[in-house]
Structure formats: structure tokens, C-alpha cells
């Protein structure tokens, strides 16, 4: 009896456990690919997860919207909605959750874009009516702007999709199918021209066609047109922003008065930018059609992105129940409390997001930095670091604040963590400049003292032979055959033709010394690969595939030697495999010296001095190639023309041989897999 009671109690406990815990696992599975997962960039420029910057706030579906294409929020937190499918504009109080005005007009056909000025005038872009309407805040029509009559406008299509207005009343209009740029009208509707235009981008094939095709062939090709802009925005200072779909790194732009992009670097985004909004602090919010929202600083620095769309397989079948999940994100705006508002023009709902503490701290720090209060900004960024110790954004901005406070060494530390080489270089230049100013006298004195000491040593040695012992030791070391043969490569640099002749005849150099040169070159190459200063070390050691580096190093060298031997063997070359090997190694001195110089100087030089390192590398490469060319010419007793032909054939043969080896490797992998499958199948059949 007691045993049965225990069993019943155990069953009850198990059922309760299942009833409580199982739903928890189910909810976790459905919510795991959260729509507000926030992504930023690490120091290597790779997307990584970070703290959530926004959380879903409200989903508004009771307004009976139909294909809303644009929204705008004024300074009173009134949300204006271009309800395109219903041919109306709504004024919606987001704080009171009520519609305060339904703006309809008999001429409305397809109201797709809107903008509200500081005086609360409402501008509506209607592509169906081919008109820009201007209303008062109460919905009374003030004026309308139809197709411009200026001759310069020509027969350009005029179907306004989006509109933005500056402080002087000038209108910036995105027209459907207009490739010439943003249509700009004055406050009276006069056509002022095109504000900005995307450049035509050509693929590699199209560029080749431009170079080699005749004019007749070019005429048969399709016309190349630039990408059209998808949206336009004017901030409180009158600065114009735009979005373009179809480009990943130029989809978001900030324009000067001439229409050029202010950002010095392309903004990281997706290729489906559909809308843009800028808040009072200059923070830029860009909406992607597929549901992702990108956030940038006023200077164009990528802060983070978040969002998702209902094509994400991780949301399962209950996608309509997930907040912030879009079928087609159409537009974006931000209210005075920093909440992001969006609209889906497919499912016709509004979705808002509220910022987390993490986001608010970032925006506060950016605001204080913009005001020039650098010490306060550092304290707030330290708070961000407590939430995310490896935040590249925080380290970058702490570095900038220290830089403007002239705390250069501290700035360098944070820029190095953030992987920001240009700013690190700027801070390092200041540190180096201060060090030179403080130590210039000592450097000059030491230089003079060393020069005097060397001169005195020379005088006393001539009179008293005080350096005879060191000279004797040096001569003994130098005359060790392998060392003397090794150092002979520096004579090859200066007198290549005579030196290669001596190498060919076997009077100078040796296979052992050539092998020693190869080992030293490998050490220098590896040092050059991993040992440069932070400014010039673009790949971190932990990201390097040393197996591939080492294999590639030796493969290229020996592949060249073998291929050159095979090519010259059938072209009456006099050099054997051993002679080619020795010749090749002794020709490497210039590039070895160049790599050594660059690696050392990379710890001293800044970005502004990159030119000198590039010149050093170029000199080393050209000098080595000339040495190699002269070496092949002398080793095989070729004329200049035959030498270059031999080099070209060697390189061609190297490529062919590399491709053949690659094919063999792939085929071997497939053969190995095939044999392994047969053996496993045979074992399985025997076991049965």
C-alpha cells in the first residue's frame, strides 16, 4: 500500500515537473532567434553579438492601415502615417494612443511619402497624383506642386515617392524611375536642378567591354544607369541624408550643400536600405527592407544593428506572434524618448522599440562628446565597458576623448584594443613628437660623441694598432668558408654579372651557404609576416594559418626552381638544378634587406609615412627581380630576350603545374572518400 502511494506521488511530481518545465523549454525555443538580437563589429571588422540595444515595445494593428509606406514624428511625439493603400494620412498620438486627425483629399491617389516641418506644415508626396501637397497641421490644403514647367526638367518622369523639406522650404523629391538624382524644387515649386546622383557602377566584364569594344559594339549593349535613391531626409540643421538600394557599402549617405557624400568611408549596411531618420543628436537610423535596423553616429561610425524578418527559419510556424518580425519593413522614425517606430507595408502594422540602458549610455556619451565634455564622456563610456568589456565602440570613443584631452598614450591603448589604426597612428605621432622634443638634445650629443669616439679610434689604431686583435678575430671568422660564402650574397647585389659567373663556375658560394640563405630568408619572411608594428600589422597572429604560409613559402620557391630547370633544359640552358638553386638563393639579398628594414621601421613610422615603406618594398622587389633576371641570363648563357622568355615560360609552367596538383589533390580526396565508403559498406554487409 505504501509502495503504491509512493509510486502515485512520484507520478504526480513528474507530471507537475513536465507541466511547468516543458512550456519553459518551448518558449525558449520560439524566442531564441530574438528580433532584437544586436550585432556590432569587433576589432577585426567582423559582426559579433553584443548586449541588446532595443527591446520590442508596442505593436499597433488596430489603425486598419493598408500598405503604409512612410512615417514621420514631430517634436510633440505626433506620428504621421502615409497610409498609402487607404489614400490618407493619419496623425497618431503615440502617447495617448489615439488618432487625432485623418487627412484625406479628393486628389489623393497614392500618397507614399510625407515630411513635417518645424512649423508643422505637412508635405505629402503622391506618385499617383504626380503632385506634392502641402497642408496645415489641421489638414487644410495650402498649395500643391505639380510637374515642374522648367525646360531643363525636360521629359523626366515626375512621380514623387518621397519628399523632404529644408528650413527655407526647398523640397527634395525622390521620383519613381528617375536616375538623374534627387529632384530639387524651391518653396514656390520652381525646378532648381538635381541635388545628388549615384554614380554608374560597372562590373569587371563591363569595364573590359568599355576598353576593348568598338563604338558599334558598345551601342548594342544595354544602357548603364545608376542605382536609384530610395529615400531622403533633412535634419534640423538642414543636412540632407539619403538611402540607396542595391549597394552594401554606399547605401547610406550624408550630403554637403553640393550633394557630395560627407562620410569619408562607406557605411557598413545591407544592400536593401529603404528609409533613413536622424534624431536631434545626429544619430542616424537606417531601415533595411528585410527588417534590419542599422544605427550610426553623426560621424558615420557604425554603432550596431538589430532586427529580423519572417523569412528567418528560426522562428518556426508562429511568426505572426513574434514582436518585431517583418514581412517588409517600409519606414522608420524616432520619438523624443529615443523609441524607434517602424511600419510594415505588407502586414500593415506599426512596431516600436524602446532603448535599453546599454543604448542610452552610448547615446549619452556621444552627446557629451559632441558638446566637448571629454572627461564626462570617458566616465560614461567606462560604464558601457562594464556592460561589455570588449566593446570596440566604447574603446574607440574613449580613445577619441583621450586624444582630444592630449592623453595620447592612453588613447593609443584604447585604439589598439579597438583595432583603429588611423587614430592610433595619430596618437602615436603626438607621442613620438613629444619624445623627440624632449630627447633631441641628447640624440645630437650622443651622435657627436659617437662620431668623435670613432674618429679617435681610427687615429689611435693607425698609431698604436689598438684594434689589431678585434680585426684579427673578425678576419678569422670571415674566412670560415660557410660564413664567407653566405656573405657573398651582398657582393651579388653590387656586382651581379661577375658574381653569378663565379657562382656558375663554382669558385664562389656553395650549396650549404645557399641553404643557409634560404633558412635566414624564411626567418626574415616570418618576422615580416607577424612582427610588424600595430599600425602595419593588419592580420593578427592568431588568425594566421601557419601551415599554409610555410607550405606556400617553400612551394613557390622550389616550384620556380624546378620549373625553370625543366624549361631551360629544353631551351639549351647550361645551368643544372644545383646551379639554379644556388643562383636563386643568392639573388634574394635585396628583398631580405627590404623586409628587415620595413619590419623595423614599422614600429617607428605612422600612416603618413607609409610611402617610404612602400618605396623600400618596391626597391627590394625590383632589385631582386633584376638580380634574378641577370642570374638566369648568366647561369644559362642566354641573351636578354631569351632570358625574359624563359622567365615567362617558367611562370606559366608554375601555374599549370599548380592547377594540375590541385586537381590531383581534389581527385585524391574524392577517391579516398569513395574507397572508404566501399570498405564501410563491405564491413556492414559482412557483419550482417
ZAMARGU-4260 file (C-alpha; in steps of 0.2 Angstrom, whole numbers, plus 5000, padded with zeros to 4 digits):
<rodrens>
0) 5000/5000/5000 | 5014/5012/5005 | 5023/5007/4989 | 5008/5011/4978 | 5006/5028/4987
5) 5025/5032/4984 | 5023/5027/4965 | 5007/5039/4964 | 5017/5053/4972 | 5031/5051/4961
10) 5020/5051/4945 | 5011/5067/4952 | 5028/5075/4954 | 5034/5070/4937 | 5018/5077/4929
15) 5020/5093/4938 | 5038/5094/4933 | 5033/5091/4914 | 5018/5104/4915 | 5030/5118/4922
20) 5046/5115/4914 | 5041/5109/4896 | 5032/5126/4892 | 5048/5135/4898 | 5058/5125/4885
25) 5045/5128/4872 | 5045/5147/4875 | 5064/5147/4874 | 5065/5138/4858 | 5052/5150/4850
30) 5061/5166/4857 | 5079/5160/4854 | 5081/5170/4837 | 5075/5186/4846 | 5070/5200/4834
35) 5081/5212/4844 | 5097/5202/4844 | 5110/5216/4842 | 5126/5215/4831 | 5141/5226/4831
40) 5159/5224/4824 | 5174/5218/4833 | 5191/5224/4831 | 5194/5214/4816 | 5178/5221/4807
45) 5168/5205/4809 | 5150/5206/4815 | 5148/5199/4833 | 5133/5198/4846 | 5133/5212/4859
50) 5120/5217/4873 | 5103/5221/4866 | 5101/5239/4862 | 5082/5239/4860 | 5068/5228/4865
55) 5051/5227/4857 | 5039/5240/4864 | 5022/5241/4856 | 5014/5233/4841 | 4999/5243/4834
60) 4987/5234/4822 | 4970/5242/4826 | 4973/5258/4815 | 4967/5247/4800 | 4982/5253/4790
65) 4984/5247/4772 | 5001/5247/4764 | 5009/5261/4775 | 5024/5267/4766 | 5031/5282/4776
70) 5030/5289/4794 | 5036/5305/4802 | 5037/5310/4821 | 5036/5329/4825 | 5043/5337/4841
75) 5027/5334/4850 | 5028/5315/4848 | 5014/5315/4835 | 5016/5301/4822 | 5011/5305/4804
80) 5007/5290/4794 | 5006/5289/4775 | 4993/5276/4774 | 4995/5273/4755 | 4983/5259/4752
85) 4969/5269/4761 | 4973/5285/4752 | 4975/5295/4768 | 4987/5302/4780 | 4985/5299/4799
90) 4990/5310/4814 | 4993/5297/4828 | 4997/5302/4846 | 5009/5289/4852 | 5007/5294/4870
95) 4988/5294/4871 | 4986/5280/4858 | 4973/5289/4848 | 4971/5296/4830 | 4969/5315/4831
100) 4967/5318/4813 | 4963/5308/4797 | 4969/5318/4782 | 4960/5314/4766 | 4959/5324/4750
105) 4950/5321/4734 | 4966/5322/4724 | 4975/5309/4734 | 4978/5294/4723 | 4994/5286/4730
110) 5001/5296/4745 | 5018/5287/4748 | 5029/5299/4757 | 5027/5313/4769 | 5038/5326/4779
115) 5033/5338/4793 | 5042/5355/4795 | 5046/5364/4811 | 5030/5375/4808 | 5020/5358/4807
120) 5016/5360/4789 | 5013/5343/4781 | 5021/5339/4764 | 5014/5323/4755 | 5022/5315/4740
125) 5008/5307/4729 | 5015/5297/4715 | 4998/5293/4708 | 4993/5311/4708 | 5010/5316/4702
130) 5009/5330/4715 | 5017/5336/4731 | 5003/5343/4743 | 5006/5355/4757 | 4994/5355/4771
135) 4992/5365/4788 | 4993/5355/4804 | 4974/5355/4804 | 4974/5346/4787 | 4969/5362/4776
140) 4977/5362/4759 | 4989/5377/4757 | 4996/5373/4740 | 5001/5359/4728 | 5016/5357/4717
145) 5014/5348/4701 | 5026/5344/4687 | 5039/5357/4685 | 5037/5368/4669 | 5056/5372/4668
150) 5063/5367/4651 | 5078/5360/4660 | 5067/5347/4668 | 5063/5340/4650 | 5053/5325/4649
155) 5059/5317/4665 | 5046/5307/4674 | 5038/5315/4689 | 5030/5303/4701 | 5035/5309/4718
160) 5038/5294/4730 | 5047/5303/4745 | 5049/5321/4750 | 5060/5331/4762 | 5060/5349/4766
165) 5074/5361/4772 | 5072/5376/4783 | 5070/5388/4768 | 5056/5377/4761 | 5066/5369/4747
170) 5059/5352/4743 | 5070/5337/4739 | 5060/5324/4730 | 5063/5305/4726 | 5054/5302/4709
175) 5050/5284/4704 | 5061/5279/4689 | 5072/5295/4690 | 5090/5291/4688 | 5097/5309/4687
180) 5096/5311/4706 | 5085/5320/4719 | 5073/5332/4711 | 5075/5349/4720 | 5061/5362/4720
185) 5061/5379/4728 | 5047/5384/4740 | 5037/5391/4726 | 5039/5375/4716 | 5052/5381/4704
190) 5064/5367/4697 | 5082/5370/4705 | 5090/5355/4697 | 5096/5338/4703 | 5103/5338/4721
195) 5114/5322/4720 | 5116/5307/4709 | 5123/5290/4712 | 5137/5285/4700 | 5136/5271/4687
200) 5145/5256/4694 | 5152/5244/4681 | 5157/5226/4684 | 5174/5219/4679 | 5166/5212/4662
205) 5158/5229/4658 | 5174/5238/4661 | 5183/5226/4649 | 5170/5229/4637 | 5172/5248/4638
210) 5190/5246/4634 | 5191/5233/4620 | 5174/5235/4611 | 5171/5246/4596 | 5159/5260/4596
215) 5147/5249/4586 | 5148/5235/4599 | 5146/5247/4613 | 5130/5254/4605 | 5122/5236/4605
220) 5125/5235/4624 | 5111/5240/4637 | 5112/5257/4643 | 5121/5258/4660 | 5111/5268/4673
225) 5115/5272/4691 | 5106/5265/4706 | 5090/5275/4711 | 5088/5283/4728 | 5075/5275/4739
230) 5073/5289/4752 | 5078/5306/4758 | 5078/5315/4774 | 5083/5333/4780 | 5088/5335/4799
235) 5086/5350/4810 | 5102/5358/4803 | 5097/5357/4785 | 5109/5342/4781 | 5102/5330/4768
240) 5103/5311/4770 | 5099/5298/4758 | 5097/5279/4755 | 5100/5268/4740 | 5095/5250/4737
245) 5107/5238/4728 | 5123/5243/4736 | 5130/5237/4753 | 5143/5250/4757 | 5136/5266/4749
250) 5118/5263/4754 | 5118/5277/4767 | 5125/5294/4764 | 5126/5311/4772 | 5127/5326/4759
255) 5135/5343/4759 | 5127/5358/4750 | 5135/5352/4734 | 5127/5335/4736 | 5143/5325/4739
260) 5144/5312/4752 | 5152/5319/4768 | 5157/5302/4775 | 5175/5298/4772 | 5172/5280/4772
265) 5157/5269/4766 | 5145/5264/4779 | 5143/5246/4784 | 5125/5240/4780 | 5115/5229/4769
270) 5110/5231/4751 | 5092/5235/4754 | 5092/5252/4763 | 5074/5258/4761 | 5072/5273/4774
275) 5083/5284/4785 | 5079/5295/4800 | 5091/5307/4810 | 5087/5312/4828 | 5091/5329/4836
280) 5108/5322/4842 | 5113/5317/4824 | 5111/5299/4827 | 5107/5290/4811 | 5094/5276/4809
285) 5093/5266/4793 | 5080/5254/4789 | 5083/5239/4778 | 5068/5231/4768 | 5071/5214/4776
290) 5069/5220/4793 | 5086/5225/4800 | 5089/5242/4808 | 5106/5250/4807 | 5112/5264/4819
295) 5126/5276/4816 | 5134/5290/4825 | 5134/5308/4817 | 5151/5305/4810 | 5146/5289/4801
300) 5153/5276/4814 | 5143/5260/4814 | 5136/5258/4832 | 5125/5242/4830 | 5111/5234/4821
305) 5096/5223/4825 | 5080/5216/4818 | 5074/5201/4808 | 5061/5196/4795 | 5048/5182/4794
310) 5059/5173/4781 | 5071/5168/4796 | 5068/5149/4798 | 5072/5150/4817 | 5055/5157/4821
315) 5046/5142/4816 | 5027/5142/4811 | 5021/5155/4824 | 5029/5170/4815 | 5014/5182/4817
320) 5015/5181/4836 | 5033/5187/4837 | 5035/5206/4840 | 5046/5215/4828 | 5046/5202/4814
325) 5043/5210/4797 | 5037/5204/4781 | 5043/5220/4773 | 5050/5235/4783 | 5045/5251/4774
330) 5049/5266/4785 | 5057/5272/4802 | 5056/5286/4814 | 5062/5290/4831 | 5052/5300/4845
335) 5058/5312/4858 | 5061/5297/4871 | 5073/5288/4859 | 5060/5275/4854 | 5061/5268/4837
340) 5045/5267/4827 | 5043/5257/4811 | 5029/5251/4799 | 5027/5235/4789 | 5019/5239/4772
345) 5015/5221/4769 | 5006/5216/4785 | 5001/5234/4789 | 5006/5237/4807 | 5017/5249/4817
350) 5031/5242/4828 | 5040/5252/4841 | 5056/5248/4851 | 5062/5256/4867 | 5081/5258/4870
355) 5089/5248/4884 | 5102/5255/4897 | 5116/5250/4885 | 5109/5260/4871 | 5105/5275/4882
360) 5123/5276/4889 | 5130/5275/4872 | 5119/5290/4866 | 5123/5300/4881 | 5141/5298/4879
365) 5140/5303/4861 | 5130/5318/4865 | 5143/5323/4879 | 5157/5320/4867 | 5149/5331/4854
370) 5147/5345/4867 | 5166/5344/4870 | 5164/5337/4888 | 5178/5324/4886 | 5181/5319/4904
375) 5162/5316/4907 | 5161/5306/4891 | 5175/5294/4897 | 5166/5291/4913 | 5150/5286/4903
380) 5160/5275/4891 | 5168/5266/4906 | 5150/5262/4911 | 5147/5255/4894 | 5163/5244/4896
385) 5156/5237/4912 | 5142/5230/4902 | 5153/5224/4888 | 5172/5224/4891 | 5177/5221/4873
390) 5165/5235/4865 | 5175/5241/4851 | 5163/5256/4850 | 5167/5261/4868 | 5186/5259/4866
395) 5186/5269/4850 | 5177/5283/4858 | 5187/5283/4875 | 5202/5284/4864 | 5195/5299/4854
400) 5191/5308/4871 | 5208/5305/4877 | 5215/5311/4861 | 5206/5327/4862 | 5212/5328/4881
405) 5230/5326/4874 | 5232/5310/4884 | 5240/5301/4869 | 5247/5286/4877 | 5230/5281/4885
410) 5222/5285/4868 | 5234/5273/4860 | 5230/5259/4872 | 5211/5260/4868 | 5213/5262/4849
415) 5224/5247/4849 | 5211/5236/4858 | 5198/5243/4845 | 5209/5240/4830 | 5208/5258/4825
420) 5224/5260/4816 | 5222/5278/4809 | 5218/5286/4826 | 5231/5275/4834 | 5244/5282/4821
425) 5238/5300/4825 | 5240/5297/4844 | 5257/5289/4841 | 5263/5303/4830 | 5260/5315/4845
430) 5269/5303/4857 | 5284/5302/4845 | 5284/5321/4843 | 5284/5324/4861 | 5298/5311/4864
435) 5309/5319/4850 | 5306/5336/4858 | 5312/5330/4875 | 5327/5320/4869 | 5333/5329/4853
440) 5347/5337/4863 | 5353/5320/4870 | 5352/5312/4852 | 5363/5326/4845 | 5375/5325/4859
445) 5376/5306/4858 | 5378/5307/4839 | 5393/5319/4841 | 5401/5309/4854 | 5400/5293/4844
450) 5407/5302/4829 | 5421/5308/4840 | 5425/5291/4848 | 5425/5283/4831 | 5437/5296/4824
455) 5448/5294/4839 | 5448/5275/4837 | 5454/5277/4819 | 5468/5289/4824 | 5474/5278/4839
460) 5473/5262/4828 | 5483/5270/4815 | 5496/5275/4828 | 5496/5261/4841 | 5486/5247/4832
465) 5474/5245/4846 | 5461/5236/4835 | 5473/5223/4828 | 5466/5210/4839 | 5447/5213/4835
470) 5452/5214/4817 | 5461/5198/4818 | 5446/5189/4826 | 5435/5196/4813 | 5446/5191/4798
475) 5447/5173/4805 | 5428/5172/4807 | 5425/5180/4790 | 5437/5167/4782 | 5426/5152/4788
480) 5420/5146/4772 | 5402/5144/4775 | 5401/5162/4783 | 5412/5169/4768 | 5400/5160/4756
485) 5385/5167/4765 | 5391/5185/4765 | 5395/5183/4746 | 5377/5187/4743 | 5380/5206/4746
490) 5393/5206/4733 | 5380/5198/4721 | 5369/5213/4725 | 5383/5226/4719 | 5391/5216/4705
495) 5378/5203/4699 | 5385/5198/4682 | 5403/5195/4688 | 5397/5187/4704 | 5385/5175/4695
500) 5399/5170/4684 | 5409/5165/4699 | 5394/5155/4706 | 5392/5146/4690 | 5410/5141/4689
505) 5409/5135/4707 | 5423/5147/4713 | 5412/5156/4725 | 5397/5151/4735 | 5391/5134/4740
510) 5375/5124/4742 | 5377/5124/4761 | 5378/5143/4761 | 5363/5144/4749 | 5353/5133/4760
515) 5358/5145/4775 | 5352/5160/4765 | 5336/5151/4762 | 5334/5147/4781 | 5338/5166/4785
520) 5326/5172/4772 | 5312/5161/4779 | 5316/5168/4797 | 5315/5186/4790 | 5299/5182/4780
525) 5290/5175/4795 | 5296/5190/4806 | 5290/5202/4792 | 5273/5192/4792 | 5270/5193/4811
530) 5282/5205/4818 | 5277/5222/4811 | 5271/5237/4822 | 5252/5238/4826 | 5249/5251/4813
535) 5255/5240/4799 | 5251/5223/4806 | 5234/5220/4798 | 5232/5202/4802 | 5233/5196/4820
540) 5244/5181/4823 | 5230/5170/4830 | 5221/5172/4813 | 5235/5166/4803 | 5236/5149/4795
545) 5254/5145/4798 | 5253/5128/4789 | 5248/5137/4773 | 5260/5151/4775 | 5275/5139/4777
550) 5269/5127/4763 | 5266/5142/4752 | 5283/5149/4755 | 5293/5134/4751 | 5282/5128/4737
555) 5284/5144/4727 | 5302/5144/4729 | 5305/5126/4724 | 5292/5126/4711 | 5301/5140/4702
560) 5317/5132/4703 | 5311/5115/4696 | 5300/5123/4683 | 5315/5134/4677 | 5326/5119/4676
565) 5313/5110/4666 | 5310/5125/4654 | 5329/5129/4652 | 5333/5110/4649 | 5323/5111/4633
570) 5329/5128/4628 | 5348/5124/4628 | 5351/5131/4646 | 5368/5127/4653 | 5363/5128/4671
575) 5359/5112/4681 | 5347/5110/4695 | 5361/5114/4708 | 5367/5130/4699 | 5349/5136/4698
580) 5346/5133/4716 | 5362/5142/4721 | 5358/5157/4709 | 5341/5159/4715 | 5346/5160/4734
585) 5360/5172/4731 | 5348/5184/4722 | 5337/5186/4737 | 5348/5198/4747 | 5338/5214/4741
590) 5321/5208/4747 | 5328/5201/4763 | 5336/5218/4767 | 5319/5227/4762 | 5309/5216/4773
595) 5321/5218/4788 | 5320/5237/4785 | 5301/5238/4784 | 5298/5227/4799 | 5310/5238/4810
600) 5303/5254/4804 | 5285/5249/4805 | 5287/5251/4824 | 5293/5269/4822 | 5283/5276/4807
605) 5265/5282/4806 | 5252/5281/4792 | 5258/5297/4785 | 5275/5289/4781 | 5268/5273/4773
610) 5275/5280/4756 | 5293/5277/4762 | 5290/5259/4767 | 5281/5256/4751 | 5296/5263/4741
615) 5308/5252/4751 | 5297/5236/4747 | 5296/5241/4729 | 5315/5244/4728 | 5318/5227/4736
620) 5306/5218/4724 | 5313/5227/4708 | 5331/5224/4713 | 5328/5206/4717 | 5319/5203/4700
625) 5334/5212/4691 | 5346/5200/4701 | 5336/5185/4696 | 5335/5190/4678 | 5353/5193/4677
630) 5356/5177/4687 | 5346/5166/4674 | 5354/5175/4660 | 5372/5171/4666 | 5368/5154/4673
635) 5361/5148/4656 | 5371/5159/4645 | 5356/5167/4637 | 5353/5183/4628 | 5341/5196/4636
640) 5326/5191/4625 | 5329/5173/4629 | 5330/5176/4647 | 5313/5185/4648 | 5305/5171/4638
645) 5312/5159/4650 | 5305/5168/4665 | 5288/5169/4656 | 5288/5151/4652 | 5293/5147/4670
650) 5279/5156/4677 | 5267/5149/4665 | 5273/5131/4669 | 5271/5135/4688 | 5253/5140/4686
655) 5249/5124/4675 | 5258/5113/4687 | 5249/5121/4702 | 5232/5118/4694 | 5237/5100/4690
660) 5242/5097/4708 | 5226/5105/4714 | 5216/5094/4703 | 5226/5078/4709 | 5223/5083/4727
665) 5204/5085/4724 | 5203/5069/4715 | 5213/5060/4728 | 5201/5066/4741 | 5186/5060/4731
670) 5195/5043/4728 | 5199/5042/4746 | 5181/5045/4751 | 5175/5033/4738 | 5186/5019/4744
675) 5182/5022/4762 | 5163/5021/4758 | 5166/5004/4749 | 5176/4997/4764 | 5162/5003/4776
680) 5149/4995/4765 | 5158/4979/4764 | 5161/4978/4783 | 5142/4982/4785 | 5137/4968/4774
685) 5149/4955/4782 | 5143/4960/4799 | 5125/4956/4793
</rodrens>
